[in-house]
Amino acid sequence: MGVKHSSPIDHLIFGSYLHSCLKSQQMIKYLYIMPQFFTNKDLRVNTTTKITGQDAHHIINVLRLCKGDWCVISDGKGRSFKSSISNIEHKSVFVLIQEEIKHTVVSPAPHLAFAVIKHDRTEQIIQKAVEIGCTKLYPFCSTRTIPKYTSNVTQRKSERWQKIAIEAAKQSGLSMIPQVSDLMDFSGLCSKFAEYKNPVLFWEGEKQKSFASFSPNKGSTLIIIGPEGGFSESEIIKAKEYGAKTLSLGKQILRVETAAVVALGIMQLKLGNLCIEEKI
């Protein structure tokens, strides 16, 4: 009996079948990604907690979750719980806390101080920084910060930044509620350096110390990213007087938002926080 060779039609059919299988696998994987919500209540296994407000609206009307569906509830202080919806009543969702999720954290995640830039890009910095694991952000203005970017920072804008940070934490599974501080000047920022073991300022003028050779000390780390025009010489001197180390991010000229994400990502890797956790 001769070997039957497949025709182009057979290849097309098999390709379509393979594509559908891959789509099914992706859908299955998606179904295991549980949405996360924060609460300020004390969470304990085998107890029920009530979700109201915007989170309840999101569960009921956007995600369209139903009784028995899974979600993650976090206390915003580092503890998360695998939970299931036990009941939905009008604008309230009742969730049964079932199992605590253990998070592996080798070192405290770095915090980020960044010079304010155009507001949509500032929002991008906040969102991406939190997704990488940053839980504290300090927007600041310096000598070369464009004045109109700081004059438009109202209380309403600060509240929006905080909301963006919280939404990014929910989306990325961060168990801590991140905090975005009020806008401060560079002197105010320097006074924060004493709270950190590793205050690290990235400066394009640094020609000797590269990030590649840097080994952070054990303890808290603060990453400082300057404005589009760079730090002034007087600001570099002042930062060093307050204990900051200056490092280079390499020869490439990076935008502020790019430098922030690159620095945070590499620092998280150096701190050992990009390890694989056991899946829940």
N, C-alpha and C positions, 0 to 999 in steps of 0.2 A: 504494500500500500504506500503510495507516495505521500510526501509531506505536503500538507495544505498550507500554502503561503497566505498570510493575512493581506487583505486588500486595504486600500486607503480608507474605505468606509469603515472597516474593522478598527483601524487605528483611531479614526474619529470617534467611533462609539466608545472605545476603551478610554480615550482621553476625556470624553464627557463624563464617563462613569467615575474615573479617577478624580476629576475635578469636583464632582458631587460628593465623593467620599471625604475629600479634604475639607470641603465646606461643612460637612456634617461634623467632622472632628473639631473644627474651629468653633462651631456652634456649641458642642458639648463642653469645650474648654471655657467658652463664654459663660455658660450656665453655672459653672463652678466659681465664678468671680462674684463674690457677695458684696453688695453695697454696704458702706459703713456710715454710721451716724453717731454723733456725740451726745452725751447727756451729762449734766452736773450732779446726777443722783448717785448714791452709793450702790454699786452693782455687786450682786452676789448670785452664785449659781443656784438654780431652781427657784428663783424669784421672778416676778413679773414687773416690768417697768413700762411706763406710759410715754408715748411719743406724741407731741402735738405741734402746732405751728407749721412752719415751712417744711420741716422734715416729714411731718405726717402727710402734708399735701403732696410732697415729692413721692412718697411711698405709694399713696393711693392713686393719684392722678397722672403721674409721670411714669414711674416704674411699673405701675399697675400690679403691685405685689398683692398676694392673697394670703389667706390663712394657711399656715403650713410652710410658707416660703421662708428661706433663710436670709439672714443679714448679720452684720457685725455691729455690735454696740460697744463704744469706747467711752471711758470716763474722762478722756482728755488729759490724763495724768500718766499715761503709759500702760494702762491695762485695757485689754480688748476681750470681747466674749463672742463666741459663736452663738447665735440666738435664732429663734424662730418666731414668726408672727402667730400669736395665739388668738387674736381677735381684732376686728376693725369695727369701730363704732363712729359713724358720721365723720368727724374731723380728728379722731384719735386712733392711734395704733397701739395695741398692747403686745409686748414682746416678752417671750420667755427666755431668760438667760440660762444657757445650757452648759457651756464649756469655756473655760478661760483659754485664750490663745497665748502661748508663750512666745515672746519676742527675744531674739538673740541680739544683744547690743554689746559689742566689744568695747567701744569707747563712746563718750558723749559726742553726739553729732556736732559739727562745727556750726557756729553762728555766723551771720553775714552782715557786714556793714557796707553800704553802697551809696555812692553819690546819686542824688536824684537826677533823672533824665526825663525826656519826653514821657508823658504819663502812661501812654499805652505800653511803652517799653519798660517803664517802671513796674507796671502790673505783670508783665511777662517775667521779669526778674523774680518777683515775689512768688508767682505761681510755680516756676521751674525750681526755685530754691527749695521750696517746701516739698515738692515732689521728690527731690533728691534726699530729703530728710532733715533739712534745716528747720529748727523750731523757734529761732529768735532772729529778727531782722531789724537793723537800725538804718533807716534812710537818713542821709545827712547832706548838708550843703557845705561846699568848700569854696576856696578863693575863685576857682575857675568853673564853678557850677553856673550854668546860664540862669540869670536872675528870674526870668519868667517861669521857669520850672518850679522854683520854690515859692514864689508869690501866689501861685495857684493851689498850693497845698492847704486846703481848708479842712475843717473837722469832718465834713462829709466825705472828702477824699480819703482821709485817714481811715474812716469807718469802712469805706469801700475796699481799701487795701487789706484790712483785717478780714473782711468777708471773703476776699479772693484767697487769702492764706488758708482759711478754714475749709473752703471748698476744695482746695488742692490737697489738703490733708485727708479729707474724706475720700477723694478719688484715688489717692495713692496708698491708702491703708495706714497712714501715719497715726499712731495711737496717742500722740500728744497734740493738744491744741496749740498751734504756733501763735506767737505774739509778734506783732509789728509795732515797734515803738513810734512815738511821735517824732516828727522831723526835728533834728538837732543840728547844731553847728559843729565844726570840726573840733573845737576845743572841748565841747561836751562829749564828743565821741572819744577823744583821747582819755578823758577821765574814766572811761569804761574799761580801758586796757588792763587795769590792775585786777579786774575780776577774772582774767583769763591766764592760763599757763602759756598759751601760744597765740599772742596777737600777731598776725601775719599781714603785712601790707604789701600788695603787689604793685610794683613800680617799674615803669618802662626804662627808668634811668639806672636800674640796678644791673651792673655788668659782671658781677663776680659770683653772686649766689643765685643758683637756679632752683626751681621748684623740684626738679628731678633728684637733687642731692639732699633735699630737706627731710629730716626725720622729726616729726612732732613729739614733744614731751607728753607724758601721760597727763591727762586732764583736759580741761576745756580749751577750745580753739575758737578764735575769732578771725575771720577772713575780711580784709578791708580792700574794697575796690573803688578806685577814684573816678572822677568825672571824665568826660570825653577829652578835655584839654590836659588831663593829667594833673598830678599833685604839683604844687609849687615847692621850691627848694625849702622855704621856711616851714611848710607843712611836713615835709619829710624829716627835717631836723626835730621838729616838735614831737612827731610820732615816735622817733627813736628815743627821745628823752623820756617818753612815757612807757618805754619798754617794747615797742613794736619791732619786729624783724622785717627787713625788706627782702623781697624775693622777685625774681623775674619769671614771667610766664612764657618766655621764649622770644624769638625774633619777629613772630607775626604780630601785626597790629590788630588788636581785638576790640570790638565794640564792648561797651560796659556790660551789656546783658550777656554777651558771649563769654567774657572774662569771668563773670560771676559764676556761670554754670560750669565752665571748665575747672575753675579753682575749687569749687565745692565738690565736684565729682572726683577729682584726683585726690583731694584731701580725705574724702570718705573712703576711698580705696586705701590710702596710706594708713588710716585709722583702723582698717579692718572691718568696716561696717557694710561692705558690699558682699558679705558672705551669703551663702544660700541658707535660708531657714527651712525647717521642716514644714511641709504643707499641712494645713488644717483639714 
